[in-house]
Amino acid sequence: MKKIVLIIGILLILLGLEIIFSHGLGVVSLIYFLAGSHLILYSFLLDRLTKWIHIAIGIAYTVPIVGMLFLGIYGSQHTVDFTEDVVFVLGAGLIDDEISPSLEARLEQALVYFERNPDAVFVVCGGYGPDQTISEARAMADFLIVGGIPESQIILEDASTNTYENFLFALELVNDQLPDDFESVVITNGFHMYRSVYLARYFGINPARFGATTPILTWHQNFMREFLAVPNTWWFQT
């Protein structure tokens, strides 16, 4: 048991270091690093601690694991029927004005949807990031146009900086063009689907889900970040 805990601790530290090297120091990388350091220390003290401390530590690590599993399962369940009027394609960030892997997965899923429902209107969401010369929505629209979606069926929401604003600003655009009872679907990565649908419902719509895959090399980072973002949305944004 000690060796297993020690190995897990080392792996968590390595994951934290990988995030630091690739994206810089942040909350997610710090959590992985601290959790790994804690498990390494815990492995050496395993025989000296009481049962209740073991239980408390077990719960502390079980909660985020269960939470991230829930996000993954929820995001993998499609409820779309391909008759929706509007497709909200949520942004995931650009890298030097180029489409990121997570965003590409969302856009590819949008093209899949278009093949089944070529009459839908696509709302691409995302504003300008630091040092970007093009809005995320513009880059997304260009990708979809190359993929075959007519520009006339794409609406750009290029003022938002987060998921809350994605829906806030996007609904201001579509409410002027569509009937009150329009049906919609959200396209985003699976890890991001729960919070996206939660916020959509907060703004008065109940969209179907058509989740895109999450690039495997970013699972550990994206799911942990999203697990932390959900309570923030519950308590502060809504």
Helices and strands as residue ranges (DSSP letters): H 2-23, H 27-45, G 46-48, H 51-76, E 86-89, E 94-95, E 98-99, H 101-116, E 121-125, H 136-146, G 151-153, E 154-157, H 163-174, E 184-187, H 190-202, E 208-209, G 216-218, H 219-232, I 233-237
